[in-house]
Amino acid sequence: MKIFCILLIVICSTANAKSLRIATFNVSMEAGNYIGLDTSPSGYELFDLLAKGKHPQIRNIAEIIQRVRPDIVLLNEFDYTADPKRGVEAFKSNFLQVGQNGAEPIHYPHHFVAPVNTGVESEVALNHSRNTDVPGNNTFGFGLYPGQYGMVLLSHFPIDTARVRTFQRFLWKDMPGNKLAEIKDEKGLPWYSEHAISNLRLSSKSHWDIPVKIDGKSIHILASHPTPPVFDGDENRNGLRNHDEIRFWLDYIGDPDEASYIYDDKGKKGGLEGQRFAILGDLNASPNEGDAFRQPISSLISNDKVSSFPLPSSSGGKEHTPESSFAKHHTAAWRMTVDYVIPSKSGMVVEKNGIFWPQTSEQLHRLVQDRAASSDHRLVWVDVRIVDVSQQ
């Protein structure tokens, strides 16, 4: 009888556990995507379009979110410009809270947005040629204006703003065993000057730790968007930076000694303080394909602290590249797995996951038929059930 009662308590507790959907979506909502190639973006383009509430591409992005209905979603490449908080509110009120093509409106009462490194000018030359006149060459992260390719987190649940940590200003040189020393020019000399190394930040955008409160429990949303491992030269400075931007999360969720070097923008040191987390974002790296170093992303998705649930898949991705054995896991139209929702093993149980990528025969394929329809990335989601650690 005692054993039966214990089992009944566990079953009831599990049945009542909170379930939620966590997602990431590179929405390509940056000014360069909305103007002609012959025009230099000012950084105000997205804000203006959000205020008007009519742009068809943004409406499709909103419809995708309405169709999938995540409880928490990270948006990559959402410009942090003009008035960022008003911009986010305009997206919510003019697009998400308006039903698109028969989809139900969706409301996110909470959001987090903060500055990023893209387009932020450094005080020293960060490019090898020392030419300070080329746009984007001397910024901490590539961008034609401050905040291009920014990030925003939308949530149905309250955000514990007092405990948010950002790592925008963390210096690359302060990561032990970093890859800076491997970045050499054609003569085998350091690509970056000593002055540049002393100022260069690790994050091409930023790294964020955002605690979200759900029924008294916290999930730490670990958000980032590492630089693409291309658009450089034989020195591979972007590939090596991508390596270390992903490695940052490995150290952050690892043993305290491994994370002791980390400091946030308020000067607080150390790694993750909590058990539940989900690593979100366009990480610009695949464990099987592409130009990125595969070791960091492979180590991250196989880490003993994260769920061993298989990577999400879609029939649309498989149809898009039938010759690739990895195509069902692709998250970008340019045929790569780069967008991830990686939940922790502790305190959560993964129920299912997926990628919003309808096949050409499906009516909703209109939302992803080309980049002009919405984005060249697909929304990736994971359903998790929040449980007590003692139940695992």
C-alpha positions as CSV (number, residue, x, y, z in Angstrom):
1,M,0.0,0.0,0.0
2,K,2.8,2.4,0.9
3,I,4.6,1.7,-2.4
4,F,1.3,2.3,-4.3
5,C,0.8,5.7,-2.6
6,I,4.3,6.7,-3.5
7,L,3.9,5.7,-7.1
8,L,0.5,7.6,-7.2
9,I,2.1,10.7,-5.9
10,V,4.9,10.6,-8.5
11,I,2.4,9.9,-11.3
12,C,0.1,12.8,-10.2
13,S,3.1,15.1,-9.8
14,T,4.4,14.3,-13.2
15,A,1.0,14.6,-14.8
16,N,0.6,18.1,-13.3
17,A,4.1,19.2,-14.3
18,K,4.3,22.3,-16.4
19,S,4.9,21.8,-20.2
20,L,6.0,24.5,-22.5
21,R,7.4,25.1,-25.9
22,I,10.8,26.8,-26.3
23,A,11.9,28.0,-29.8
24,T,14.6,29.9,-31.7
25,F,14.1,31.7,-35.0
26,N,16.6,33.7,-37.1
27,V,14.0,36.1,-38.6
28,S,16.4,38.1,-40.9
29,M,14.7,41.3,-39.6
30,E,17.7,43.6,-40.2
31,A,17.8,46.7,-42.3
32,G,20.0,45.3,-45.0
33,N,17.2,42.8,-45.8
34,Y,14.7,45.5,-46.5
35,I,16.5,48.0,-48.7
36,G,18.2,47.9,-52.1
37,L,21.8,46.8,-52.5
38,D,22.8,50.3,-53.7
39,T,21.5,52.0,-50.5
40,S,23.4,52.1,-47.2
41,P,21.1,51.2,-44.3
42,S,20.7,53.7,-41.5
43,G,19.5,51.3,-38.9
44,Y,16.0,52.9,-38.7
45,E,14.4,50.8,-41.5
46,L,13.1,48.0,-39.3
47,F,11.7,50.4,-36.7
48,D,9.8,52.2,-39.4
49,L,8.4,49.0,-40.9
50,L,7.3,47.7,-37.5
51,A,5.5,51.0,-36.8
52,K,3.5,50.7,-40.0
53,G,2.5,47.1,-39.4
54,K,2.0,46.1,-43.0
55,H,5.2,44.6,-44.3
56,P,4.4,41.2,-45.9
57,Q,7.6,39.5,-45.0
58,I,7.3,40.5,-41.3
59,R,3.6,39.4,-41.4
60,N,4.7,36.0,-42.5
61,I,7.3,35.8,-39.8
62,A,4.6,36.7,-37.3
63,E,2.3,34.0,-38.8
64,I,5.0,31.3,-38.4
65,I,5.3,32.2,-34.7
66,Q,1.5,32.2,-34.4
67,R,1.3,28.8,-36.1
68,V,4.0,27.2,-33.9
69,R,2.9,29.1,-30.7
70,P,6.1,28.9,-28.6
71,D,5.9,30.0,-25.0
72,I,9.5,31.3,-25.2
73,V,11.2,32.3,-28.4
74,L,14.5,33.9,-29.2
75,L,14.6,36.0,-32.3
76,N,18.0,36.3,-33.9
77,E,18.7,39.1,-36.4
78,F,16.2,41.5,-35.0
79,D,17.8,45.0,-35.2
80,Y,18.6,46.7,-31.9
81,T,18.2,50.3,-33.2
82,A,16.2,53.5,-33.0
83,D,14.2,52.8,-29.9
84,P,14.6,49.0,-29.2
85,K,11.9,48.6,-26.6
86,R,9.4,50.5,-28.7
87,G,10.5,48.4,-31.7
88,V,9.8,45.2,-29.9
89,E,6.4,46.5,-28.7
90,A,5.5,47.5,-32.2
91,F,6.3,44.0,-33.5
92,K,4.1,42.5,-30.8
93,S,1.2,44.9,-31.1
94,N,1.2,45.4,-34.9
95,F,2.1,41.9,-36.0
96,L,2.0,39.1,-33.4
97,Q,-1.2,40.4,-31.7
98,V,-2.9,40.6,-35.1
99,G,-4.1,37.4,-36.6
100,Q,-2.2,36.7,-39.8
101,N,-4.0,34.7,-42.6
102,G,-6.4,33.1,-40.1
103,A,-3.9,32.3,-37.5
104,E,-4.7,33.1,-33.9
105,P,-3.0,36.2,-32.4
106,I,-0.3,35.5,-29.9
107,H,0.6,37.7,-26.9
108,Y,4.0,37.9,-25.2
109,P,3.7,40.1,-22.1
110,H,7.4,39.8,-21.3
111,H,10.5,40.4,-23.4
112,F,14.3,41.0,-23.0
113,V,16.4,43.1,-25.3
114,A,19.9,44.5,-24.8
115,P,22.8,46.0,-26.8
116,V,25.0,43.8,-29.0
117,N,28.5,44.2,-30.5
118,T,27.6,44.4,-34.1
119,G,28.3,47.7,-35.7
120,V,29.8,49.1,-32.4
121,E,33.0,50.9,-33.3
122,S,36.1,50.0,-31.3
123,E,38.7,52.6,-30.3
124,V,41.4,50.6,-32.1
125,A,41.8,49.1,-35.6
126,L,40.6,45.5,-35.5
127,N,41.3,44.7,-39.1
128,H,44.6,43.4,-40.4
129,S,45.0,46.1,-43.0
130,R,44.7,48.8,-40.3
131,N,42.3,50.5,-42.7
132,T,39.7,52.3,-40.7
133,D,37.6,53.5,-43.6
134,V,35.9,50.2,-44.6
135,P,32.4,49.9,-43.0
136,G,32.3,47.1,-40.4
137,N,36.0,46.5,-40.4
138,N,36.6,48.1,-37.0
139,T,33.5,47.1,-35.1
140,F,33.4,44.5,-32.4
141,G,31.0,42.4,-34.5
142,F,30.4,42.9,-38.2
143,G,27.6,45.5,-38.8
144,L,27.0,48.6,-40.8
145,Y,25.4,50.3,-37.8
146,P,25.2,49.6,-34.1
147,G,22.7,46.8,-33.3
148,Q,22.4,45.3,-36.8
149,Y,21.6,41.5,-36.4
150,G,20.5,42.0,-32.8
151,M,18.5,39.6,-30.6
152,V,15.3,39.7,-28.6
153,L,13.6,37.1,-26.3
154,L,9.8,36.9,-26.1
155,S,8.2,35.1,-23.2
156,H,4.7,34.2,-21.9
157,F,6.4,34.0,-18.5
158,P,8.0,36.6,-16.3
159,I,11.7,37.3,-16.7
160,D,13.8,37.6,-13.6
161,T,15.4,40.8,-14.8
162,A,17.5,41.3,-11.6
163,R,19.3,38.1,-12.3
164,V,19.9,38.5,-16.1
165,R,23.5,38.3,-17.0
166,T,25.0,39.7,-20.3
167,F,28.5,39.2,-21.6
168,Q,28.7,41.7,-24.4
169,R,32.0,43.2,-23.1
170,F,33.8,40.0,-22.2
171,L,37.2,40.1,-23.8
172,W,38.3,37.2,-26.0
173,K,41.8,37.2,-24.6
174,D,40.4,36.4,-21.1
175,M,39.2,33.0,-22.2
176,P,41.9,30.5,-21.2
177,G,43.2,28.5,-24.1
178,N,41.5,30.8,-26.6
179,K,42.1,30.6,-30.4
180,L,43.5,34.1,-30.8
181,A,47.1,32.9,-31.1
182,E,46.2,30.7,-34.1
183,I,45.0,33.7,-36.2
184,K,48.1,34.4,-38.4
185,D,48.6,36.3,-41.6
186,E,50.3,35.0,-44.7
187,K,53.7,35.6,-43.1
188,G,52.9,33.7,-40.0
189,L,52.6,36.8,-37.9
190,P,49.7,37.6,-35.6
191,W,46.7,38.9,-37.5
192,Y,45.6,41.2,-34.7
193,S,47.9,43.8,-33.1
194,E,48.6,43.7,-29.4
195,H,46.4,46.7,-28.9
196,A,43.6,45.1,-30.8
197,I,43.9,41.9,-28.8
198,S,43.6,43.9,-25.6
199,N,40.3,45.3,-26.7
200,L,38.7,42.6,-28.8
201,R,35.4,41.2,-27.4
202,L,34.6,37.5,-27.7
203,S,30.9,37.9,-28.7
204,S,30.2,39.0,-32.2
205,K,26.7,39.9,-30.9
206,S,26.4,39.0,-27.2
207,H,25.9,36.1,-24.8
208,W,22.9,36.3,-22.5
209,D,21.7,34.3,-19.5
210,I,18.0,35.2,-19.0
211,P,16.2,33.4,-16.1
212,V,12.5,32.9,-16.9
213,K,10.2,32.1,-13.9
214,I,7.7,29.3,-14.4
215,D,5.5,28.3,-11.4
216,G,8.3,29.3,-9.0
217,K,11.0,27.5,-11.0
218,S,13.6,29.1,-13.2
219,I,14.8,28.2,-16.7
220,H,18.0,29.9,-17.7
221,I,17.7,30.9,-21.4
222,L,21.3,31.0,-22.7
223,A,21.1,33.0,-25.9
224,S,23.7,33.9,-28.5
225,H,24.4,34.2,-32.2
226,P,28.1,33.4,-33.0
227,T,29.7,34.8,-36.0
228,P,29.5,32.8,-39.3
229,P,32.7,30.9,-39.7
230,V,33.2,32.4,-43.2
231,F,33.6,35.8,-44.8
232,D,37.3,36.0,-43.8
233,G,40.5,34.6,-45.4
234,D,43.1,31.9,-44.8
235,E,43.7,33.3,-41.3
236,N,40.2,31.9,-40.5
237,R,39.5,34.5,-37.8
238,N,35.8,34.1,-38.0
239,G,36.0,30.3,-37.9
240,L,38.2,30.5,-34.8
241,R,35.9,33.1,-33.2
242,N,32.9,30.9,-33.8
243,H,34.7,28.0,-32.1
244,D,35.3,30.0,-29.0
245,E,31.9,31.7,-28.9
246,I,30.3,28.2,-28.8
247,R,32.9,26.9,-26.3
248,F,31.9,29.8,-24.0
249,W,28.6,27.9,-23.3
250,L,30.5,24.6,-22.7
251,D,32.5,26.3,-20.0
252,Y,29.5,28.3,-18.6
253,I,27.5,25.1,-17.9
254,G,30.5,23.1,-16.9
255,D,32.2,22.6,-13.6
256,P,32.7,25.8,-11.6
257,D,36.4,25.7,-12.0
258,E,36.0,25.7,-15.8
259,A,33.8,28.8,-15.6
260,S,35.7,30.7,-13.0
261,Y,37.3,33.0,-15.6
262,I,34.0,34.2,-16.9
263,Y,32.8,37.7,-15.9
264,D,29.6,39.4,-17.0
265,D,29.0,43.1,-17.9
266,K,28.4,44.0,-14.2
267,G,31.6,42.3,-13.1
268,K,30.1,39.2,-11.6
269,K,32.3,36.2,-12.0
270,G,31.5,32.5,-12.6
271,G,29.2,30.3,-14.6
272,L,25.6,29.1,-14.5
273,E,23.8,29.4,-11.2
274,G,20.9,27.0,-11.6
275,Q,20.0,23.6,-12.9
276,R,17.5,24.1,-15.7
277,F,18.7,25.8,-18.9
278,A,18.2,25.9,-22.6
279,I,20.8,27.0,-25.0
280,L,19.1,28.9,-27.9
281,G,20.2,30.5,-31.1
282,D,21.7,30.5,-34.5
283,L,25.1,29.0,-33.6
284,N,26.3,29.0,-37.2
285,A,27.9,25.6,-36.8
286,S,26.9,22.0,-37.7
287,P,28.3,18.8,-36.3
288,N,28.3,17.2,-39.8
289,E,28.7,19.8,-42.5
290,G,30.1,23.2,-43.4
291,D,33.2,25.3,-42.6
292,A,32.8,25.6,-38.8
293,F,34.9,23.6,-36.4
294,R,32.7,20.7,-35.5
295,Q,34.2,19.8,-32.1
296,P,32.5,22.6,-30.0
297,I,29.0,22.1,-31.4
298,S,29.4,18.3,-31.2
299,S,30.5,18.6,-27.6
300,L,27.7,20.9,-26.8
301,I,24.9,18.8,-28.1
302,S,26.4,15.6,-26.6
303,N,27.3,17.2,-23.2
304,D,26.3,15.1,-20.2
305,K,24.3,18.1,-18.8
306,V,22.0,18.4,-21.8
307,S,19.1,16.2,-23.0
308,S,20.1,13.3,-25.3
309,F,16.8,13.7,-27.2
310,P,17.5,13.4,-31.0
311,L,18.0,16.6,-33.1
312,P,14.7,18.0,-34.5
313,S,13.8,17.2,-38.1
314,S,11.4,18.2,-40.8
315,S,10.0,16.6,-44.0
316,G,10.4,20.0,-45.7
317,G,14.1,20.0,-45.1
318,K,14.5,16.5,-46.4
319,E,12.6,17.4,-49.5
320,H,14.7,20.5,-50.0
321,T,18.0,18.6,-50.2
322,P,17.1,14.9,-50.9
323,E,20.7,14.0,-51.7
324,S,21.9,14.8,-48.2
325,S,21.6,12.3,-45.4
326,F,21.5,15.2,-42.9
327,A,18.8,17.2,-44.7
328,K,16.0,16.3,-42.3
329,H,17.9,18.2,-39.6
330,H,18.7,21.2,-41.7
331,T,17.4,24.5,-40.2
332,A,18.5,26.9,-43.0
333,A,17.5,27.1,-46.7
334,W,21.2,27.1,-47.5
335,R,21.3,23.5,-46.4
336,M,22.9,23.4,-43.0
337,T,21.9,22.6,-39.4
338,V,22.8,25.8,-37.5
339,D,19.8,26.8,-35.3
340,Y,19.4,25.0,-31.9
341,V,17.3,24.6,-28.8
342,I,19.4,22.5,-26.4
343,P,17.6,21.8,-23.1
344,S,19.3,20.7,-20.0
345,K,18.9,17.2,-18.7
346,S,18.3,18.4,-15.2
347,G,14.8,19.5,-14.2
348,M,13.2,19.0,-17.7
349,V,12.0,16.2,-19.8
350,V,11.9,16.6,-23.6
351,E,8.6,15.4,-25.0
352,K,9.0,16.3,-28.7
353,N,10.7,18.7,-31.0
354,G,10.5,19.9,-34.6
355,I,11.4,22.4,-37.3
356,F,8.8,24.5,-39.1
357,W,9.5,23.5,-42.7
358,P,6.3,22.5,-44.6
359,Q,6.7,20.5,-47.7
360,T,5.9,22.1,-51.1
361,S,2.6,20.2,-51.2
362,E,1.4,21.8,-48.0
363,Q,-0.5,25.0,-47.9
364,L,1.8,26.6,-45.3
365,H,4.8,26.1,-47.6
366,R,4.1,29.7,-48.9
367,L,5.6,30.9,-45.6
368,V,9.0,29.4,-46.4
369,Q,9.0,29.2,-50.2
370,D,12.0,31.6,-50.5
371,R,13.9,34.1,-48.4
372,A,11.6,36.9,-49.5
373,A,8.6,35.0,-47.9
374,S,10.0,35.1,-44.4
375,S,13.7,34.1,-43.7
376,D,16.4,31.9,-44.9
377,H,16.2,30.1,-41.5
378,R,13.5,28.0,-40.0
379,L,11.9,28.2,-36.6
380,V,13.1,25.3,-34.4
381,W,11.1,24.3,-31.3
382,V,11.3,21.9,-28.4
383,D,8.5,20.8,-26.0
384,V,9.7,20.2,-22.5
385,R,8.0,19.3,-19.2
386,I,9.3,21.0,-16.1
387,V,9.9,18.4,-13.3
388,D,11.5,18.4,-9.9
389,V,15.1,17.3,-10.1
390,S,14.3,14.8,-7.4
391,Q,12.0,13.0,-9.8
392,Q,14.8,12.3,-12.3
